[in-house]
């Protein structure tokens, strides 16, 4: 049975710690990626991605190429948009990732946030009803984060928890829709 990297259409047999980093290294080996590549890898229509850029949810591509940071932000938004409003998602990312057009105010880069989330969920199923298990998984994913003060690491842990619950809610909604379709 194959899985998909969260927020993408990219299938994998099994996710392992660090595998999303390897994936990004392959995708960005030649530099940036085009809008059509982003669209193919996310399942999003190009006009929607362009709208997100226009609305400043994602920074503008340089020479029509999207960077690792932009791609990560797009897939995080895509992963969470079924459960949270897009403005809430962008505010969530901004808490730790700073302003969309300013890399210097980031506590953590968008692609690093995404990789840590993928590492958090790759160890198997986390019981969403067990808050302590979710917290432990988020704490493990935050290991090695170089914070300037302890509150920053706590923000990262909290954001990873929120991402987990929102992503899980979307997956559960999809399962309910799938079951519902079998009744009709």
C-alpha positions as CSV (number, residue, x, y, z in Angstrom):
1,X,0.0,0.0,0.0
2,X,1.4,3.4,-1.0
3,X,1.2,6.6,1.0
4,X,1.5,10.2,-0.2
5,X,3.7,12.8,1.3
6,X,1.4,15.2,3.1
7,X,0.0,18.0,0.9
8,X,1.3,16.4,-2.3
9,X,0.4,13.8,-4.9
10,X,3.9,12.2,-4.5
11,X,3.5,8.5,-3.6
12,X,5.9,6.5,-1.5
13,X,5.8,2.9,-0.2
14,X,6.9,4.0,3.3
15,X,7.9,7.3,4.8
16,X,11.1,7.3,6.9
17,X,12.8,10.0,8.9
18,X,14.6,12.2,6.5
19,X,12.9,10.9,3.4
20,X,11.2,14.2,2.8
21,X,14.6,15.9,2.8
22,X,15.9,13.4,0.2
23,X,12.7,14.0,-1.9
24,X,13.3,17.8,-1.8
25,X,17.0,17.3,-2.7
26,X,15.9,15.4,-5.8
27,X,13.2,17.8,-6.8
28,X,15.5,20.8,-6.4
29,X,18.7,19.3,-7.7
30,X,18.6,21.5,-10.8
31,X,17.4,24.6,-8.9
32,X,13.8,26.0,-8.8
33,X,10.7,24.3,-10.2
34,X,8.0,25.6,-12.5
35,X,4.4,26.3,-11.8
36,X,3.3,23.3,-13.8
37,X,5.7,21.1,-11.7
38,X,4.3,22.5,-8.5
39,X,0.8,21.9,-9.8
40,X,1.6,18.3,-10.7
41,X,3.2,17.5,-7.4
42,X,0.4,19.1,-5.3
43,X,-2.7,18.4,-7.4
44,X,-3.5,22.1,-7.2
45,X,-4.7,24.1,-10.2
46,X,-2.1,26.6,-11.4
47,X,-4.6,29.5,-11.0
48,X,-5.0,28.6,-7.3
49,X,-1.2,28.7,-6.7
50,X,-1.0,32.0,-8.5
51,X,-3.9,33.4,-6.4
52,X,-2.0,32.5,-3.3
53,X,1.0,34.4,-4.6
54,X,-1.1,37.4,-5.5
55,X,-2.7,37.3,-2.0
56,X,0.8,37.1,-0.4
57,X,0.2,33.7,1.2
58,X,3.3,32.6,-0.8
59,X,6.1,34.8,-2.0
60,X,6.5,35.5,-5.7
61,X,8.6,33.0,-7.8
62,X,11.9,34.3,-9.1
63,X,12.2,34.1,-12.9
64,X,9.0,31.9,-12.8
65,X,10.7,29.3,-10.6
66,X,9.6,28.3,-7.1
67,X,12.1,27.6,-4.4
68,X,12.2,25.0,-1.7
69,X,10.6,27.5,0.8
70,X,7.8,28.4,-1.5
71,X,7.1,24.8,-2.4
72,X,7.1,23.8,1.3
73,X,4.7,26.7,2.1
74,X,2.4,25.6,-0.7
75,X,2.2,22.0,0.4
76,X,1.7,23.0,4.1
77,X,-1.2,25.2,3.0
78,X,-2.6,22.4,0.8
79,X,-2.2,19.9,3.6
80,X,-4.1,22.0,6.1
81,X,-6.6,23.9,4.0
82,X,-9.4,21.3,4.3
83,X,-9.5,21.8,8.1
84,X,-8.3,25.3,8.7
85,X,-9.0,28.6,6.9
86,X,-6.1,29.7,4.7
87,X,-5.6,32.9,6.6
88,X,-5.3,30.8,9.8
89,X,-2.8,28.6,8.2
90,X,-0.7,31.5,7.0
91,X,-0.9,33.1,10.5
92,X,0.2,29.8,12.0
93,X,3.2,29.5,9.7
94,X,4.0,33.2,10.2
95,X,4.3,32.7,14.0
96,X,7.4,30.7,13.5
97,X,8.3,31.4,9.9
98,X,8.0,35.2,9.9
99,X,6.9,37.3,7.1
100,X,6.4,35.6,3.7
101,X,8.9,37.9,1.8
102,X,11.6,38.1,4.6
103,X,13.8,35.1,5.3
104,X,15.7,36.9,8.0
105,X,12.9,36.9,10.6
106,X,12.3,33.1,10.4
107,X,12.7,31.1,13.5
108,X,12.5,28.0,11.2
109,X,12.3,27.9,7.4
110,X,9.1,26.5,5.8
111,X,10.8,23.5,4.3
112,X,12.3,22.6,7.7
113,X,8.9,22.9,9.4
114,X,7.5,20.5,6.7
115,X,10.4,18.1,7.1
116,X,10.0,18.0,10.9
117,X,6.2,17.3,10.4
118,X,6.9,14.5,8.0
119,X,9.5,13.0,10.5
120,X,6.8,13.3,13.2
121,X,4.3,11.2,11.3
122,X,6.6,8.7,9.7
123,X,7.1,6.5,12.7
124,X,3.7,5.1,12.4
125,X,0.2,5.9,13.5
126,X,-0.1,8.4,16.3
127,X,-3.3,8.0,18.2
128,X,-4.9,11.4,17.8
129,X,-7.1,10.8,20.9
130,X,-4.0,10.4,23.0
131,X,-2.8,14.0,23.6
132,X,0.3,12.9,25.4
133,X,1.3,10.7,22.4
134,X,0.8,13.6,20.0
135,X,2.8,15.9,22.3
136,X,5.6,13.3,22.6
137,X,5.8,12.9,18.8
138,X,5.9,16.7,18.4
139,X,8.7,17.0,21.0
140,X,10.7,14.3,19.2
141,X,10.2,16.1,15.9
142,X,11.4,19.4,17.5
143,X,14.6,17.8,18.8
144,X,17.7,19.6,17.6
145,X,15.9,22.9,17.0
146,X,18.3,25.7,17.7
147,X,16.1,28.2,19.5
148,X,17.2,31.6,20.8
149,X,14.9,31.2,23.8
150,X,12.8,28.3,25.2
151,X,9.5,29.9,24.1
152,X,10.5,29.4,20.5
153,X,10.9,25.6,20.8
154,X,7.5,25.5,22.6
155,X,6.0,27.4,19.6
156,X,7.4,24.8,17.2
157,X,6.0,22.0,19.3
158,X,2.6,23.6,19.5
159,X,2.5,24.3,15.7
160,X,3.5,20.6,15.0
161,X,0.6,19.5,17.2
162,X,-1.8,21.8,15.4
163,X,-0.6,20.6,12.0
164,X,-1.1,17.0,13.1
165,X,-4.6,17.5,14.4
166,X,-5.7,19.5,11.3
167,X,-4.1,17.0,8.9
168,X,-5.7,14.1,10.8
169,X,-9.1,15.8,10.7
170,X,-8.8,16.2,6.9
171,X,-7.9,12.5,6.5
172,X,-10.8,11.5,8.7
173,X,-13.2,13.7,6.7
174,X,-12.0,12.0,3.5
175,X,-12.6,8.5,5.1
176,X,-16.1,9.5,6.1
177,X,-16.8,10.8,2.5
178,X,-15.4,7.5,1.1
179,X,-17.7,5.4,3.3
180,X,-20.6,7.6,2.6
181,X,-20.2,7.1,-1.2
182,X,-20.4,3.3,-0.7
183,X,-24.0,3.8,0.8
184,X,-25.3,5.7,-2.2
